[in-house]
Amino acid sequence: MLKKIIIGVLCFVILVVIGLGIYIYTLDWNKHKALVEQRFSQITGLRAVIDGDLNVELFPTPKFTANQIKFSKSVGPAE
């Protein structure tokens, strides 16, 4: 009985991981450009504008690519 429960839980975990992989693979990352630009600005202090496409690949090596990126220094309020 315990063996069946362990196999069931293991199968469920494998299906969840496969489902997440398919979701990430089919997600349109171009809809999230504003979020990527905002996070980049928060981390680096530079303003980024992405005019090209965003691509994410999981296999064989995880990779994130963006095309036509423009960087500029953030301009604060005048003192």
C-alpha positions as CSV (number, residue, x, y, z in Angstrom):
1,M,0.0,0.0,0.0
2,L,2.8,2.4,0.9
3,K,4.6,1.6,-2.3
4,K,1.5,2.6,-4.4
5,I,1.2,5.9,-2.5
6,I,4.9,6.7,-3.1
7,I,4.6,5.8,-6.8
8,G,1.4,7.9,-7.1
9,V,3.1,11.0,-5.5
10,L,6.2,10.5,-7.7
11,C,4.0,10.4,-10.8
12,F,2.2,13.5,-9.7
13,V,5.5,15.4,-9.1
14,I,6.8,14.3,-12.5
15,L,3.6,15.5,-14.3
16,V,3.7,18.8,-12.5
17,V,7.3,19.4,-13.6
18,I,6.5,18.4,-17.2
19,G,3.4,20.7,-17.1
20,L,5.5,23.7,-15.9
21,G,8.1,23.0,-18.5
22,I,5.5,23.1,-21.3
23,Y,3.9,26.2,-19.8
24,I,7.2,28.1,-19.7
25,Y,8.2,26.8,-23.2
26,T,4.9,28.0,-24.8
27,L,4.6,31.3,-22.9
28,D,4.8,34.5,-25.0
29,W,7.6,36.4,-23.3
30,N,7.1,39.5,-25.4
31,K,4.0,40.2,-23.4
32,H,6.2,40.6,-20.4
33,K,8.7,43.2,-21.8
34,A,7.7,45.9,-19.4
35,L,8.2,43.7,-16.4
36,V,11.7,42.6,-17.6
37,E,12.6,46.2,-18.3
38,Q,11.4,47.2,-14.8
39,R,13.3,44.5,-13.0
40,F,16.5,45.3,-15.0
41,S,16.2,48.9,-13.9
42,Q,15.7,47.9,-10.3
43,I,18.8,45.6,-10.3
44,T,21.3,47.7,-12.3
45,G,20.1,51.3,-12.0
46,L,20.1,51.7,-15.8
47,R,17.0,52.2,-17.9
48,A,16.4,49.5,-20.5
49,V,14.2,49.6,-23.5
50,I,13.6,46.3,-25.4
51,D,12.5,46.9,-29.0
52,G,13.2,43.3,-30.2
53,D,11.9,39.9,-29.2
54,L,12.4,38.0,-25.9
55,N,13.2,34.3,-26.1
56,V,13.5,31.7,-23.4
57,E,14.9,28.2,-24.0
58,L,15.0,25.5,-21.4
59,F,16.7,22.6,-23.3
60,P,19.5,21.6,-23.7
61,T,20.8,24.6,-21.6
62,P,18.5,27.3,-20.0
63,K,19.0,30.6,-21.8
64,F,17.3,34.0,-22.0
65,T,17.9,36.2,-25.0
66,A,16.6,39.7,-25.9
67,N,17.2,41.6,-29.1
68,Q,17.5,45.4,-29.8
69,I,18.1,46.6,-26.2
70,K,18.8,50.2,-25.5
71,F,20.4,51.3,-22.2
72,S,20.5,54.7,-20.6
73,K,21.3,56.2,-17.2
74,S,18.3,56.9,-15.1
75,V,17.7,60.6,-14.6
76,G,16.6,61.6,-11.2
77,P,14.7,64.8,-10.2
78,A,16.5,68.1,-10.5
79,E,17.8,69.4,-7.2
